Amino acid sequence: MELTTNNLQGLFSIRGFMSIIEILVVIVMVLYIIFAFILHRQIKMMNKSFSTPQAPLLSMAGIFHLMLSLVVAALALLSVMAR
């Protein structure tokens, strides 16, 4: 793709700006899913090494957080693809 004035004007228009923002939102959501997965793994490792009465509650909170981040990321991806 050749870099021309029309391409740059399209990039700096409202539609081009919104496209960049949508791509950044999807990238951030993927990074957040990775964070949620790592957090879930850390909770599992903590529960194995340090037993508390609240271990099932913490484990469920970690699973809920991971699932919720997957749902939100899927919704964000669907909204970007629907445009």
Secondary structure, 3 states (H helix, E strand, C coil): CCCCHHHHHHHCCHHHHHHHHHHHHHHHHHHHHHHHHHHHHHHHHHHHHCCCCCHHHHHHHHHHHHHHHHHHHHHHHHHHHHC
